[in-house]
Amino acid sequence: MIVVAGEALIDLVPQGRGALAGLKPALGGGPYNTAVALGRLGSPTAFCSRTSLDAFGEALLGGLREAGVDVSGVQRGTEPTTLAVATIDSHGSAAYSFYVDGTADRLFTAPAELPAGTRAVSFGTCSLVLEPGASAYEELLRAAAAQGVFTALDPNIRAGLIPDADAYRARFKSWLPSVSLLKLSEEDAQWLGGTPHEWLAAGPSAVVITQGGDGLTVFTQDGKALPVPGEQVDVVDTIGAGDTVNAALLHGLAALDALTPAALASLGVGDWTRLLRFAARAAAITCSRAGAQPPYASELGEP
């Protein structure tokens, strides 16, 4: 079982370019997209979050169930669902503004225990910023790591939600001793500061940096930096591409029986090359269609 912990929200996706394009609601949120992508790839997956009892909340749970994700541990509340309004630029890249005050996912509380058979827990995005839920997710991250559970972190920076950048950067560094796999975009890396070498020294067994259409690079504890090129595709938008990478990496590591920090550190060049190419293919498929629509296993084959 891979557990994905974090927010589920509604993306209001423009049906054209520019600020006044018509908006269509779509199921979303970085952790939510990761869970759906894992389910579509066939990984046993559970979602750990708090969702609204409103119609959007019901639709979000329906999307998880349709992907085969276990939602039995999802907390519920009467507060509204978070909304994220996307704007797509001329290159298909998405920028977001958020409506988060008083929403259900902010009131998440850490569960007493993880589901039986949990091999990994994935964290990231808004859920690690918005209090009081952020502290509860942080508590879960540290507890999982202390129990020897593999942990993955994708900070997926949304700068507009972070009131104190320096405080967040310090908090990010405090998470690293509890992180097995750190994945972040090139833009996130620049915003956070630091280097893969510094992050590896703080705790993770590997750091993967995504570079959009240029591909991905993994940095490992033995000092290697292995780049893999991106897959060429006609980009509709990039919504959910990074989340798809998260899922593909976790799914591939499970297939390699590498969901432990020691096993991750022992992967060779061949294993990493296959894994990163698999993630690049998966992200390219997501980019080729509107909204966060990650691929199914039948579209990708084995890692």
Disulfide bonds with the S-S distance in Angstrom:
none
